Amino acid sequence: MAKTPLLPQQDLMLRKMRVCPEAAIFASPGLGKTRATLEFIREWISDGGRGALIIAPLRVARLTWPAEIARWVPDLRWADLRTVEGREVWEREGADIYLVNNDYLQQLEQHCFVDRKELPVDILVLDELSKFKESSGKRYKSLFRHRGKFQRCIGLTGTPGGHLELFGQIKMLDTGKRLGRYVTHYKERFFWCDFLGYNFSLKEGAKEEIEGLIADMTITLRGEEYLDIPPVNFVDIDIALPPPVMSGYKKLQKEFLLELEEGEIVANTAAVKVNKLLQLTSGSVYSKDAEGKRSVIVIHDEKIKALRDLHNKLGKVPVLVMTQFVHERDHILEAFPYAEPFQEKRLDAWNRGEIPMIVADARSISLGLNLQGPCCTVIWMSLTYSSTDFFQANSRVARTGQKHPSTIYRIMATNTVDWAVAESLRAKQDTEKGLMATLGALRVLEKT
């Protein structure tokens, strides 16, 4: 069988991997980052090099990479380092590609890195690179300690975030050569900070300097430049909380404490309060009794009503419903007998159009899955603060292969924290789009 040629954008990615030992591939979902990376690994091994360690979110490591390996480079052997058998293959250097998930990094260090001066691989692939934005975390450090044992490092993401979030990602790739080794120095050099130490803004000229420093190692490819994807529409559905609920919302917002007949809702910090407010707008909240036992208090069902009206209006076509809380998911499943929680084993049934509604947490499906088969509608019951999770989850439907325009609905309570989260996502998207556009322009200038 003749080999399928690379797409133009995949060829650009491959060229960057060939010439840059630490390559950051900032490419929108659906552009073929996985295929291009596998082609580079195949070339590297054919030229006498050793294989690759690929670190990815659990579902991507478990499903996506094995499927793509079988499709594009079936002659390469792979092993799962989460298993005893996979680690035995690592010890005897019996595979070309080793797969592991981000959550396993500390165990990976213990089982596969410690006491080894040399590893059975040359290439480190970080998919999703944005998972490495926090350079102070234990998992980050457990990998960074051994970064020097790899000849090549490739970072893949479609959502690198803003300039502040770049530091950890770039440091993992180049060990600090471009942006420095310490995040405190990075912040002092490029950012102003408010007196509380929480809000950072770029100093004059810092944006251009940061982007110039990393331009040589990055390639930025945006979906609209290469993909023929039908339009994506965003529709916000406003709901009004009942007056008693809104009164309780304002009390909690102001006083950190809301007393209900069923128990107390306590928010000890500002971050906890925001989370409690989001729960309240969703319809239910977690509470603890005097003995510390947690329970769920149902406050209202306004979003459930809005979801029912919307799905009836759509004709009960397959929809992907995104939630943030377990009690929110359970409330929906109880209200809609035909709805199902997301399960990998039911993907075939979903793709056949047999499930009218799947309810999922964005963190569980935001990467590595194609769900566009029967579906062109995503409904957010509660928004996430993570721009990566928001835009990646939407891309499970609005992606290559989608035959119809997609619609992203957001059900939000008027005059509540829901709109603050929406504004945060918009600001993050604007920053990210600006970063991607600038780095893309720098790539064009390099050619002239």
C-alpha positions in Angstrom: 0.0 0.0 0.0 1.3 3.4 -1.0 2.3 5.7 1.9 -0.2 8.6 2.4 1.8 11.8 1.9 1.9 14.4 4.7 -0.4 17.4 4.6 1.3 20.8 4.0 1.0 21.8 7.7 2.4 18.4 8.8 5.4 18.9 6.5 6.1 22.2 8.2 5.9 20.6 11.6 8.3 17.9 10.5 10.8 20.4 9.2 10.8 22.2 12.5 11.4 18.9 14.4 14.3 18.1 12.1 16.2 21.3 12.6 15.4 22.3 16.2 16.4 20.0 19.0 13.8 21.6 21.2 10.7 22.2 19.1 7.5 23.8 20.3 4.6 22.9 17.9 1.8 25.3 18.6 -0.9 24.0 16.2 -4.7 24.0 16.4 -6.5 20.7 17.0 -7.0 18.7 13.9 -3.9 19.8 12.1 -2.2 16.4 12.4 0.5 17.0 15.1 0.5 13.3 16.0 1.1 12.1 12.5 3.9 14.6 12.0 5.6 13.5 15.2 5.4 9.8 14.4 7.0 10.5 11.0 9.9 12.3 12.8 10.3 9.4 15.2 10.3 6.9 12.3 12.9 9.0 10.4 15.1 9.3 13.5 15.1 5.5 14.1 15.8 4.9 10.4 18.8 7.1 10.7 20.2 5.0 13.6 18.7 6.9 16.5 16.8 5.4 19.4 13.1 5.9 19.9 10.8 8.1 21.9 9.1 8.5 25.3 5.7 10.1 24.8 4.0 11.8 27.8 0.4 12.7 27.3 -2.9 13.0 29.2 -4.2 9.6 30.3 -6.9 9.1 27.6 -4.6 10.4 24.8 -1.8 8.0 25.9 -4.2 5.2 26.3 -6.3 5.5 23.1 -5.0 8.1 20.7 -1.3 7.3 20.4 -1.7 3.5 20.1 -4.4 4.0 17.4 -2.2 6.5 15.5 0.9 4.3 15.7 -1.1 1.4 14.3 -2.4 3.6 11.5 0.7 5.5 10.4 3.8 3.5 11.6 2.6 -0.1 12.2 6.2 -1.3 12.0 7.2 0.5 15.2 6.8 -1.3 18.5 5.3 0.5 21.5 4.9 -0.2 25.2 2.9 1.2 28.0 5.1 2.2 30.9 2.1 2.2 33.4 2.3 -1.6 33.3 4.8 -4.0 34.7 5.2 -5.5 31.2 5.9 -2.1 29.7 8.6 -1.3 32.2 10.2 -4.7 31.5 10.3 -3.8 27.8 11.9 -0.5 28.8 14.6 -2.3 30.8 15.5 -4.6 27.9 15.1 -1.7 25.3 12.5 -3.7 23.4 10.3 -1.0 21.9 10.6 2.1 19.7 7.9 4.2 21.5 7.0 4.2 25.2 3.8 5.8 26.3 2.9 7.1 29.7 0.4 9.7 31.2 1.3 13.0 33.0 -0.1 11.7 36.3 2.5 8.9 36.4 5.6 11.1 36.2 6.8 10.6 39.8 6.4 6.8 39.5 8.1 7.1 36.1 11.1 8.7 37.7 11.3 6.0 40.3 10.9 3.1 38.0 12.6 4.2 34.8 14.9 7.2 35.4 16.7 6.7 38.7 20.1 5.1 38.6 20.2 5.3 34.8 22.8 7.6 33.2 21.4 6.7 29.8 17.9 6.0 28.7 16.7 3.6 25.9 15.3 6.6 24.0 16.6 9.8 22.4 13.4 11.8 22.0 11.0 13.2 24.6 7.5 14.1 23.3 5.2 16.3 25.5 1.6 16.0 24.4 -0.1 18.2 25.8 2.7 20.8 26.4 0.4 23.2 28.3 0.2 20.6 31.1 3.8 21.7 31.9 3.1 25.4 32.6 3.5 25.0 36.4 7.3 24.6 36.8 7.0 24.4 40.6 5.0 21.1 40.7 6.4 17.8 41.9 5.5 16.0 38.6 7.2 18.8 36.6 10.4 18.6 38.7 10.5 14.8 38.6 10.7 15.0 34.8 12.9 18.1 34.5 15.6 16.5 36.7 16.2 14.1 33.8 15.5 16.4 30.8 19.2 16.4 30.0 19.1 12.6 29.2 17.1 13.3 26.0 18.7 14.5 22.8 15.5 15.9 21.4 12.4 17.3 23.0 9.1 18.1 21.2 6.2 19.9 22.7 2.7 19.7 21.2 -0.2 22.0 22.0 -3.0 24.0 20.3 -3.5 26.1 23.5 -0.2 27.4 24.9 -1.9 30.1 26.9 -0.6 33.6 27.6 2.9 34.9 28.0 3.0 34.1 31.7 2.1 30.5 31.1 4.8 30.1 28.5 7.7 30.0 31.0 7.2 26.4 32.3 6.5 25.0 28.9 9.6 26.6 27.2 11.8 25.7 30.2 10.9 22.0 30.0 11.8 22.1 26.3 15.1 24.0 26.4 16.1 23.7 30.1 15.9 27.5 30.5 18.2 28.7 27.7 15.7 31.2 26.3 13.5 32.4 29.1 15.7 31.5 32.1 15.6 28.8 34.7 13.6 30.6 37.5 10.0 31.8 37.1 10.6 34.6 39.7 13.3 36.1 37.5 11.1 35.7 34.4 8.3 37.6 36.2 10.6 40.3 37.4 12.0 40.8 34.0 8.9 40.9 31.9 5.9 41.6 34.1 4.4 44.2 36.4 2.6 42.8 39.4 -0.1 44.2 41.7 0.5 44.8 45.4 -1.2 41.5 46.3 1.1 39.5 44.0 -1.7 37.9 42.0 -2.3 39.9 38.8 0.5 40.2 36.3 0.7 42.5 33.2 3.4 42.7 30.6 5.9 45.5 30.8 6.3 47.7 27.7 8.1 45.8 25.0 8.1 42.5 27.0 5.6 40.8 24.7 7.8 41.4 21.6 10.9 40.4 23.5 9.5 37.1 24.8 8.1 36.1 21.4 11.4 37.0 19.8 13.3 34.8 22.2 11.3 31.7 21.4 10.6 32.3 17.7 13.4 30.1 16.5 12.1 27.0 18.4 8.4 27.5 17.7 6.1 26.9 14.8 2.5 28.3 15.0 -0.2 26.9 12.8 -3.8 27.9 13.1 -6.8 25.8 12.0 -8.4 28.5 9.9 -5.4 28.6 7.7 -5.4 25.0 6.8 -8.8 23.3 7.7 -12.1 23.5 5.9 -14.2 23.4 9.0 -17.8 24.6 8.9 -18.5 27.7 10.9 -18.7 27.6 14.7 -21.4 29.7 16.4 -21.4 30.7 20.0 -24.8 31.2 21.6 -25.3 32.4 25.2 -28.6 31.5 27.0 -29.5 33.7 29.9 -31.4 32.4 32.8 -32.6 34.3 35.9 -32.2 32.8 39.3 -35.4 32.9 41.4 -35.4 35.9 43.8 -34.8 33.7 47.0 -31.9 32.0 45.3 -30.4 35.3 44.1 -30.7 36.7 47.6 -28.8 33.7 48.9 -26.2 34.1 46.1 -25.6 37.7 47.1 -25.3 36.8 50.8 -22.7 34.1 50.1 -20.9 36.5 47.7 -20.6 39.1 50.5 -20.3 37.1 53.7 -18.6 33.7 52.9 -21.5 31.9 54.7 -25.0 30.9 53.6 -27.4 29.3 56.0 -30.0 27.0 54.6 -32.6 24.6 56.2 -30.5 21.7 55.0 -27.2 23.0 56.4 -24.6 25.7 56.0 -22.5 26.5 52.9 -19.2 27.8 54.1 -16.5 29.4 51.9 -13.2 29.8 53.8 -11.3 31.6 51.1 -11.9 33.7 48.0 -11.1 30.8 45.7 -13.5 28.5 47.6 -16.2 31.2 47.5 -15.9 31.4 43.7 -16.3 27.6 43.4 -19.3 27.7 45.7 -20.9 30.5 43.7 -20.4 28.4 40.5 -22.0 25.4 42.2 -24.9 27.6 43.3 -25.6 28.9 39.8 -25.4 25.3 38.6 -28.3 24.3 40.9 -26.7 22.3 43.7 -23.9 22.8 46.3 -21.8 20.6 48.5 -22.3 21.1 52.2 -20.8 19.5 55.4 -22.6 18.7 58.6 -21.1 19.2 62.1 -19.3 15.8 61.8 -17.7 16.8 58.5 -19.9 14.5 56.4 -20.5 15.9 52.9 -23.9 16.1 51.3 -25.4 17.7 48.3 -28.1 20.5 48.7 -30.3 21.1 45.7 -31.0 24.8 45.3 -32.8 25.2 42.0 -33.3 23.6 38.6 -33.3 26.6 36.3 -30.4 25.3 34.2 -32.1 21.9 33.9 -35.2 23.6 32.6 -33.1 25.6 30.1 -31.4 22.5 28.9 -34.7 20.6 28.5 -36.2 23.5 26.5 -33.0 23.7 24.3 -32.8 20.0 23.6 -36.5 19.8 22.7 -36.1 22.8 20.4 -33.1 21.1 18.7 -35.3 18.0 18.2 -33.3 15.8 20.6 -30.4 15.5 18.3 -27.2 14.2 19.8 -25.6 16.8 22.1 -22.5 16.9 24.2 -23.3 18.5 27.6 -20.3 19.8 29.6 -20.3 20.0 33.4 -17.9 21.0 36.2 -19.3 19.2 39.2 -20.3 15.6 39.9 -23.6 16.6 41.5 -24.3 18.7 38.4 -23.8 15.6 36.2 -25.9 13.4 38.5 -28.7 16.0 38.4 -28.8 16.0 34.6 -28.7 12.2 34.4 -31.6 12.0 36.8 -33.6 14.7 34.9 -32.9 13.1 31.4 -33.4 9.3 31.4 -32.0 9.1 27.9 -28.7 10.8 28.8 -25.5 8.9 29.5 -22.3 9.8 31.3 -19.3 9.7 29.0 -17.7 6.2 28.8 -15.0 5.1 26.4 -16.8 1.8 25.9 -19.8 3.6 24.5 -18.0 5.6 21.9 -19.1 3.3 19.0 -22.7 3.7 20.0 -22.3 7.5 20.2 -20.7 7.6 16.7 -23.6 5.6 15.4 -26.0 8.3 16.7 -27.6 6.0 19.3 -27.1 8.3 22.3 -29.1 11.6 22.3 -27.1 13.2 25.1 -23.7 12.6 26.6 -22.8 14.3 29.9 -19.1 14.9 30.5 -16.5 16.8 32.5 -14.3 18.9 30.1 -11.2 17.7 31.9 -12.0 14.1 30.9 -12.6 14.6 27.2 -10.8 17.9 26.2 -8.0 16.1 24.5 -7.5 13.2 22.0 -11.1 12.3 21.1 -13.1 12.7 17.9 -16.8 13.1 18.9 -18.1 15.0 15.8 -19.6 11.9 14.1 -23.3 12.5 14.9 -22.9 15.7 16.8 -22.5 19.4 16.0 -23.7 20.8 19.3 -22.0 21.4 22.6 -23.9 22.7 25.7 -22.0 24.2 28.7 -24.0 24.0 31.9 -21.1 25.4 33.9 -18.0 27.0 32.4 -14.4 26.2 33.3 -11.8 28.8 34.0 -9.3 26.7 31.9 -9.2 28.1 28.4 -7.3 24.9 27.4 -10.2 22.7 28.6 -12.9 25.0 27.1 -11.5 25.3 23.6 -10.1 21.8 23.4 -13.5 20.3 24.5 -15.3 22.4 21.9 -12.8 21.0 19.3 -14.0 17.5 20.0 -17.0 18.5 17.8 -15.8 21.5 15.8 -13.0 19.8 14.0 -11.8 18.1 10.8 -14.5 15.8 9.5 -17.4 17.9 10.8 -20.0 18.1 8.1 -22.3 20.8 9.6 -21.9 24.1 11.3 -21.3 23.7 15.0 -23.0 25.6 17.8 -21.5 26.1 21.3 -24.3 27.0 23.8 -23.4 28.4 27.2 -26.2 28.4 29.8 -25.4 31.2 32.3 -27.2 32.9 35.2 -27.6 36.6 34.7 -25.5 38.9 37.0 -23.5 36.0 38.5 -20.0 34.6 38.5 -20.9 32.7 35.3 -20.3 35.9 33.3 -17.1 36.6 35.1 -15.8 33.2 34.0 -17.0 33.8 30.5 -15.1 37.1 30.4 -12.0 35.4 31.8 -12.2 32.9 28.9 -12.6 35.7 26.4 -9.6 37.5 27.7 -7.4 34.4 27.7 -8.5 33.6 24.1 -7.6 37.1 23.0 -4.1 36.7 24.6 -3.6 33.3 23.1 -4.7 34.3 19.6 -2.4 37.3 19.8 0.5 35.1 20.8 -0.2 32.6 18.1 -0.6 35.3 15.4 2.6 37.0 16.4 4.7 33.8 16.4 3.1 32.9 13.1 4.1 36.2 11.6 7.7 35.8 12.9 7.8 32.4 11.1 6.8 34.2 7.9 9.4 36.8 8.4 12.1 34.2 8.8 11.4 33.0 5.3 11.8 36.4 3.7 
